Amino acid sequence: MPFSFGGTDIDGLKVITRKSFGDERGYFTELYKDSEFAKNGIGEKFEQENLSFSRKGVIRGMHYQLPPHAQGKLVSVIRGKIMDVAIDIRSGSASFGRYFKIELSEENRKSLWIPCGFAHGFAAIEDSIVLYRTTSEFSPEDERGIIWNDPGIGIEWPEDDHIISQKDSGYPTLEVAGQKGDIF
């Protein structure tokens, strides 16, 4: 089996570790295999694939889309290292408002499965190329976000010099998003 699947302390999130097969030429690893993922409880079909480059210090997030275009995401790092973060924004969940973070890198060959109902973002610890597959196409009218430094959530981000887009800096707190009905 080219993957190992592990749970997290937040229901629905899964850490996937890819096996790598290497020799003097380099290495080979599978990023995704439909049958293996389905056998391990991830049966969603992916509709879009995205690739981003982020310089060290960049924080992207915390993004999500509302139904009917909610997105599950499978996040992998092709080059570099990130701290990947998912916040549970499912209002009926026992872990509502909690976050999970994990280092993803080319070296550790880990990916994170984030189902619908989570806000997602990451911090680039190094210059990084991130690949993520989504279960729904991008829908600007359904796009939402939570401010990256929401004090009610308290994410511990690496480093102090952050590079953040104006759009990501303007998102509301989870509490305000909830009051507006912009959560799951």
N, C-alpha and C positions, 0 to 999 in steps of 0.2 A: 504494500500500500504506500503510495507516494505522499500521504498526508497523515498527520495525527491531529485529532480534534479535541480541544479541551474547553470545559465550561469556565464561567467566571462567577463572581459573587452577585452578578446582576442577571436575572433571568433573560434569556434570549441572546445575549452576547456570547460569541464563541471565538476562541483563539485557535487558529489553524497554523500548524508548523509544516512547512514543505520539506520533504527529503530532497537532498541534492546528491547527484551522482557525478563524481569528478575523477579526472585522470590528468595526465600531463598536458592535455589539450585545453583544459578548463573544466566547466561543469555544465550539467543539465538539470533543470528542475521544472516541474509542472506548477503553474500558478493556479489552475482551476481544472477540475474534472467533474462534469455533471453527475455521473453515477456515484462517485465518492461523496460528493457534497450532499446529494439526495439521501444516501444511505445514513448520513450523519445529521439529518434533520434540517438541511438547508436545501429545500426543493424549489425555491423561487427561480424564475427565469430572469436573466439579465437583459435589459433593453438598451443600455448605453454604457460606453466605456470611456473614461476620462484619464488624462495624463497631465500632471502639473509639475512644474519645477518651482521650488521655493528656496530662496537663499537662507543661509543660517540666520536665525533670529526671527524669521517670519512666523506669524501665527495666522492661521486661516480658520475661521469658524466663529461661532458654533452654528452650523447650517442644518436646515431640514426643510422638507416640503410637506404641506398638508394634503390629506386625501382630496380628490381621487388620484393625485400624483405623488403620494408619499413614496419615499425611496428607502429601500434597504441597500446597504453598501458593503462591498467586499473590498477592503483597503489593503494594499501591498506596497512595499517600497522596492523600487528597482535599483536605485542608487542612493546612498546616503543613510541618514538616520533621522527619525521623527519620534516625538512623543504624541501618540494618537489618543484622542479623548472622545468618549461617548457619554452623553447625559441622558438619563431616562426621563422623558417628558410625557410618559403615559400616565394620565391623571389617576387611574385606578390602580396603578402598580404599587406594590409594597416598597419598591425602591425608587419611587418618584423623587426627582430632584437630586439623586445620587449620581456620581460619575465614576467611570472606569477609565484608567489610563494604562497604556502599555507602550514600551519602546518597540518600534518596528524598524527593521533595517535590512539591507541586503545581506549582511552577515548572519543575522539570526533567523532569516527566512520565515518570519512569522507574518501572518495576515490577521486582520480582525473582521469578523462578520458582525455587522450592525443592522439589526432588523428595523423595520418601520417603527416609529415612535421614539426615536432617539435624535438628539441634536449631535452633530459631529464636527470635529475640528482637529487641528494638529499644530504642533510647533516644530519647526525645522531645527534640529540640533546641529545638523551639518547641511551644506547645500544638498538638496534632495530631490529625487524624481519619484513621484507617488502615482501609482496606478490604482484607480478604483472603478469597479463595476457597480452599476446601479440597476435596481429592479424597475425603475420608471424613468422616462426621459425628463430632462430639465424642463420645468414649467415656471416661468417667471411670475405668473400670477399666484402660484401656490408657494413660492419661496418665502421662507421665514428664517429667523435666527434669534439666538440668545447672546447677549453681550459676553465676550470671552472672559472677562474678569468679574462676573457676577458675584458680589460678596456673599450672597445667600447660598451659593454653590461652593465657592472657595477652592477652585482648581489651583493646584500648585504647578505653575508653569516653570520651565527651565529658564535660566538667565534673566537679566534685567533689561537689556536693550531689545525691545520688541519692535518688529515692523508689522504694522496692522493697517489694513485698508480703511478708508473713511467709511465705507459701507459696513464693514464688520465692527467698527467702533461705534456705530449708531444703533445697533440692535438693543432691544429692551432687556430687562432682567427676566428671569423665568416667571417671577411673580406677576410682573406687568403683562407678559405674554399670556399668562393664564387668565388674568382679568379680562383681556381682550378676546378670549376664546381661541387663541392661536396656538393651542397645544392639542395633543391627542386625548 
